[in-house]
Amino acid sequence: MNVVEATVLGIVQGLTEFLPISSSGHLLFVPKFMGWDDPGAPFTAVIQLGTMAAVIIYFWRDLVKIATTWTKSLWTPDLRRHQDARMGWYIGLGTIPISVCGLAFSDFIEGPSRNLWINSTTLILMGLLLMVSEWAGNRKREVADLNLRDGLIIGAFQCLSLIPGSSRSGSTMTGALFLGYTREAAARYSFLLSVPAVVLSGAFEMRHAFEGGLQLVPTIVATVVSFVVGYACIAWLLKYLTRHSMMVFVYYRVALGGIIMGLLAAGTITAT
C-alpha cells in the first residue's frame, strides 16, 4: 500500500464511519474496485482509531461529564439519578453485547465475512431496515429519555455492525429510531456508544496489526486523514439530521449494493 492509497482509504473511513453506510463495507469494496490489494481487517480496525479520536474530541465535554459523574456516583448515591451517571451505565452495559459477539465470532469476522456478496446483500437489507425504522418510529424521544432497556437494545443492534456492509452507526441509529428517538438523538447516542466498542476493537486487532505486511507509514497516514474527515462528518451529520430524514442513505445503500452485485455477476470484481 502506498501513501496515495492510504489517503483515499482514510477519506473513505472518515466519511463512512459516522454516516449509516458502512465503513468496513466501503473499505472492502473500494480497493477491489480500484484494483488494490485488500487492506485487511487489522488495517480497518486500526484506522478506526482515527475516527474514534474525532468523536472523542468532538464530544469531549460530554464524555468528561459522563465519566466523572458516573465515577462519583459509585460512592455518592444522590448522583445515581443524574443523567450523566446513568449514561455511563448505558454506554458501558450497551457495549457488552458487541464485545461478546466480537470475541465469539472473531474468526468469521476477520475471514469469511470479508466477502462482497455478503457485503452487498447486507448493504441492501440493512438499508431497507433503516427505511422501516424511519417509517415506524415516532421520533419524539430525546437523549434525556434514554433508559437501561433502550441502552441494551441499541447495544444489541450494534452487534449487526460486525458483518461488513451493516454499518455500526446505521445499526445503532436503526435501533434507536425503532424505539422512538429523534434522528439527532439517535445519532448522538450512536456516536457516544461507539467509543468503547471501536477502541476495544482497535486494541484487539493491534495484537497482530503489523504482522502480514501492514505498513506503518500508510497506516498512520490513513488514521490521521480519517480523523480530520471524520470530525467534519460528525458536525455535518448532526446538523443535517435536524431537518432531513435518513432516506438518502437508504437510497445510497440499496444502489451501491445493487452495483456491487452487478459487478460481481459480470466478473468485473471478485468476491474475496
GIZILIN-V596974 format. One record per pair of residues at least 4 apart in sequence whose ideal C-beta (glycine too) atoms are under 7 Angstrom apart, sorted by the first residue. I is the first residue (numbers start at 1). J is the second residue. D is the distance in Angstrom with one decimal. If there is no record, write none. Layout:
i: (I/I)
j: (J/J)
d: (D/D)
This chain:
i: (1/1/1/1/1/2/3/3/3/3/4/5/5/5/6/6/6/6/7/7/7/8/9/9/9/9/9/10/10/10/10/10/10/10/10/11/11/11/12/12/12/12/13/13/13/13/13/13/13/13/13/14/14/14/14/14/14/14/15/15/15/16/16/16/16/17/17/17/17/18/18/18/18/18/18/19/19/19/19/20/20/20/20/20/20/20/21/21/21/21/21/22/22/22/22/22/22/22/23/24/24/24/25/25/25/25/25/26/27/27/28/28/28/28/28/28/29/29/29/29/30/31/31/31/31/32/32/33/39/39/40/41/41/41/41/41/42/42/42/42/42/43/43/43/44/45/45/45/46/46/46/46/46/46/47/47/47/47/48/48/48/48/49/49/49/50/50/50/50/50/50/51/51/51/51/52/52/52/52/53/53/54/54/54/54/54/55/55/55/55/55/56/56/56/57/58/58/59/59/59/60/61/62/62/63/64/65/65/66/66/66/66/67/67/68/69/69/69/69/69/69/70/70/70/70/72/72/73/73/73/73/79/80/82/83/83/84/86/87/88/89/89/90/90/90/90/91/91/91/91/93/93/93/94/94/94/94/94/95/95/95/95/96/96/97/97/97/97/97/98/98/98/98/98/98/99/99/100/101/101/101/102/102/102/102/105/105/106/107/108/108/109/109/113/113/113/114/114/115/115/115/116/116/116/116/116/117/117/117/118/118/118/118/119/119/119/119/120/120/120/120/120/121/121/122/122/122/122/122/123/123/123/123/123/124/124/124/124/125/126/126/126/126/126/126/126/126/127/127/127/127/128/129/129/130/130/130/130/130/130/131/131/131/132/133/133/133/133/134/134/134/134/136/137/137/137/138/139/139/139/139/140/141/141/141/141/141/142/142/143/143/143/146/146/146/148/149/150/150/151/152/153/153/153/154/154/154/154/154/154/155/157/157/157/157/158/158/158/158/158/160/160/161/161/161/161/166/166/167/168/168/169/169/169/170/171/172/172/172/173/173/173/173/174/175/176/176/176/176/176/177/177/181/181/182/183/183/183/184/184/184/184/185/186/187/187/187/187/188/188/189/190/191/193/194/195/196/197/198/199/200/201/202/205/209/210/214/215/216/217/218/219/220/221/222/223/224/225/226/227/228/229/230/232/233/234/235/236/237/240/246/247/248/249/250/251/252/253/254/255/256/257/258/259/260/261/262/263/263/264/264)
j: (5/6/39/215/218/218/7/217/218/221/8/9/36/218/10/218/221/222/11/221/225/12/13/27/30/39/222/14/47/221/222/223/225/226/229/15/225/229/16/26/27/30/17/23/27/47/48/50/51/222/226/51/225/226/228/229/230/233/19/229/233/21/22/23/26/23/48/51/230/169/191/230/233/234/237/169/233/237/249/130/167/169/170/173/246/249/167/170/249/252/253/26/123/164/165/166/167/170/27/28/44/164/29/119/123/164/165/30/39/44/32/38/114/116/119/164/33/116/119/260/34/36/37/38/39/116/269/269/43/44/214/45/109/110/114/205/46/205/208/209/214/47/214/219/48/201/202/205/202/205/206/209/219/223/219/222/223/226/52/198/201/202/53/202/223/54/223/224/226/227/230/55/226/227/230/56/195/198/199/57/227/58/227/230/231/234/59/191/194/195/234/60/63/195/231/231/234/63/191/192/64/65/66/192/67/68/69/84/70/84/87/88/71/88/72/73/79/82/84/85/88/84/85/88/89/76/79/79/80/82/85/85/85/86/87/144/88/90/91/92/93/148/94/146/148/151/95/192/193/196/151/152/155/151/152/154/155/193/99/155/196/197/100/155/101/155/156/158/159/102/155/158/159/162/197/103/200/104/105/159/162/106/109/162/201/109/162/110/111/112/113/113/162/118/163/164/164/272/119/271/272/120/260/264/269/271/121/264/271/122/163/164/165/123/164/165/260/124/165/257/260/261/125/257/126/163/164/165/166/127/165/253/256/257/128/253/254/257/129/130/160/165/166/167/170/171/253/131/250/253/254/132/133/174/134/170/174/246/249/250/135/247/250/136/137/174/177/178/177/245/246/247/178/177/178/180/180/180/181/182/183/180/145/180/181/182/185/182/185/185/188/189/150/151/189/152/153/154/179/155/156/157/175/179/158/172/175/176/189/193/193/171/172/174/175/168/171/172/193/197/166/171/166/167/168/171/170/171/171/172/194/173/190/194/174/175/176/190/193/177/186/187/190/178/179/181/185/186/189/190/181/186/185/186/186/187/241/246/188/238/241/242/189/190/191/237/238/241/192/238/193/194/234/197/198/199/200/201/202/203/204/205/206/209/214/214/219/219/220/221/222/223/224/225/226/227/228/229/230/231/232/233/234/236/237/238/239/240/241/244/250/251/252/253/254/255/256/257/258/259/260/261/262/263/264/265/266/268/269/269/271)
d: (4.9/5.8/6.5/5.9/4.5/6.7/6.2/6.9/5.9/5.5/6.6/6.3/5.6/6.9/6.1/3.6/4.4/4.2/6.6/6.0/5.5/6.4/6.3/6.1/6.9/6.3/5.1/6.3/6.4/6.5/3.7/6.8/2.9/4.5/7.0/6.2/5.9/5.4/5.9/5.0/6.2/5.5/5.8/5.4/6.4/5.2/6.9/7.0/6.1/6.8/4.0/6.0/6.5/4.2/6.8/2.6/4.0/6.0/6.4/5.8/5.8/5.4/6.3/4.1/4.7/4.4/6.7/4.1/5.6/5.5/6.8/6.3/4.9/5.5/5.7/6.9/6.6/6.4/6.4/6.2/5.0/5.1/3.1/5.6/6.6/4.9/5.9/6.8/5.7/5.9/5.8/6.2/6.4/6.8/5.1/6.1/3.9/6.7/6.1/6.5/5.7/4.5/6.2/4.8/5.9/4.8/3.9/5.5/6.4/5.1/7.0/7.0/5.9/6.6/5.6/5.4/5.9/6.4/6.5/6.0/6.1/3.9/6.5/5.8/6.2/6.6/4.7/6.4/3.9/6.5/6.8/6.2/6.9/4.4/6.7/6.7/6.2/4.6/6.2/4.4/5.7/6.4/5.7/6.2/6.7/5.2/4.9/3.5/5.7/6.3/6.7/5.3/5.8/6.6/6.7/4.6/4.7/5.1/6.1/4.9/6.7/5.5/6.4/4.5/6.1/6.8/3.8/6.3/3.6/3.9/6.6/6.7/5.1/6.6/3.7/6.2/6.2/4.9/5.6/6.2/5.0/6.1/5.0/3.7/4.0/6.3/6.0/5.1/6.3/6.2/6.3/6.1/6.4/6.2/6.7/6.0/5.0/5.4/6.5/6.3/6.1/6.5/6.2/6.9/6.1/6.1/5.8/4.8/5.9/4.8/5.0/5.0/6.3/6.7/6.3/6.1/6.0/5.5/3.7/4.7/7.0/6.7/4.9/2.8/6.9/5.1/5.5/3.9/4.7/6.8/3.9/5.2/5.5/6.9/6.1/5.9/6.8/6.3/6.2/6.2/5.7/6.9/5.5/5.9/6.4/3.3/6.5/5.9/5.6/6.6/6.2/6.2/7.0/4.5/6.1/6.1/3.1/5.4/5.8/6.4/4.6/5.3/6.2/6.8/6.2/4.8/4.9/6.7/5.2/5.7/6.8/4.8/5.1/6.9/5.1/6.6/6.3/6.1/5.9/4.6/5.9/6.3/6.9/6.0/6.6/5.5/6.5/6.1/5.8/5.4/5.4/5.3/5.3/5.9/5.8/5.8/6.1/6.8/6.7/5.0/5.4/5.9/5.7/5.9/6.8/4.6/6.3/6.3/5.0/6.1/6.7/6.6/6.7/6.4/4.7/4.0/6.8/6.8/6.7/4.4/3.8/4.8/6.1/6.9/5.6/5.3/6.9/3.3/5.2/6.1/4.4/4.8/5.8/3.6/6.5/6.6/5.3/3.8/6.5/6.4/6.9/6.9/5.0/6.5/6.0/6.9/6.9/6.6/4.8/3.2/5.0/6.6/6.5/5.6/6.6/5.9/5.0/5.7/6.8/5.5/6.7/6.8/4.5/5.7/5.6/4.6/3.8/4.8/6.3/5.7/5.2/6.5/6.0/4.1/5.8/5.3/4.8/6.8/7.0/4.9/6.5/5.8/4.2/4.7/4.6/6.8/6.6/6.2/4.9/4.7/5.7/5.8/5.5/6.1/6.5/6.4/6.4/6.1/5.3/6.2/6.4/6.8/5.8/6.5/6.8/5.3/4.4/5.4/6.8/6.7/6.8/4.8/5.5/6.2/3.2/6.2/5.6/5.0/6.6/6.4/4.6/4.2/4.9/6.2/3.5/4.7/6.6/5.4/6.0/6.5/6.1/5.9/5.0/6.9/6.1/6.7/6.4/4.1/5.9/6.2/4.4/6.0/5.1/6.6/6.6/4.3/6.9/3.5/6.1/6.8/6.4/5.5/4.4/4.7/6.7/6.4/4.1/6.6/6.2/6.0/4.9/5.5/6.3/6.1/6.4/6.1/6.0/5.5/6.6/6.9/5.9/6.4/6.5/6.8/5.4/6.2/5.9/6.4/6.3/6.3/6.2/6.5/6.4/5.6/5.6/5.1/6.1/6.2/6.3/6.3/6.2/6.3/6.4/6.3/6.1/6.6/6.8/6.2/5.5/6.4/6.9/6.1/6.6/6.3/6.0/6.5/6.6/5.9/6.2/5.4/6.3/6.3/6.4/6.2/6.4/6.0/6.0/6.1/6.4/6.4/6.3/6.4/6.3/6.4/6.3/6.2/6.2/4.3/4.8/6.2/5.9)
